């Protein structure tokens, strides 16, 4: 997503963290009810209801289903149609609510499978893992990866909180376990490392050593 100047201070964002979680949780609850009514539910490990615990196998952290617009991803049947071999790490350059609106806007043509909030590590899921999210700017990598966005800006490391690192690492570890992806930097990559990438996220201030230690911990 395109960068812009954040409109809230870090202190204000932290103060409003509980409100953000509650607002997103409310959206997730409504979306889950709609999905159930339509007979559409995420696959095992892809939570459709808020507050659900980890999968028995794979140890997914709690995630909350907030569906992206159907115009912003490709329906597929992974891993049957495409083998998943990468996790791509992003930073939104937006607040969580603004990025959520982008994923739900059919005109934007962009999405990610997951997004992690800065203040408390809240995880929203926007695209089912079986489907192809449009996050990497490279179709081949889109088909073979899970995209995880992180709320914040590449030049503001204060957004990369302990809660965010821990929650995201637990998610990445579960994804790797599910698809047999090696938990290495060759397979857990930056958006900027995707061939042809024009984005710089997650940027030089993302602590890869710490993150990989948590993923493998």
Secondary structure as UniProt FT lines:
FT   HELIX           10..15
FT   HELIX           17..37
FT   TURN            38..39
FT   TURN            44..45
FT   TURN            50..51
FT   TURN            56..58
FT   STRAND          64..65
FT   HELIX           70..72
FT   STRAND          73..74
FT   TURN            78..80
FT   STRAND          86..89
FT   HELIX           96..103
FT   TURN            106..108
FT   STRAND          114..116
FT   TURN            118..120
FT   STRAND          123..125
FT   TURN            129..130
FT   STRAND          132..133
FT   HELIX           139..143
FT   STRAND          145..150
FT   TURN            154..155
FT   HELIX           157..159
FT   HELIX           162..179
FT   TURN            185..187
FT   STRAND          188..190
FT   HELIX           191..193
FT   TURN            195..196
FT   TURN            201..202
FT   TURN            204..205
FT   HELIX           208..216
//
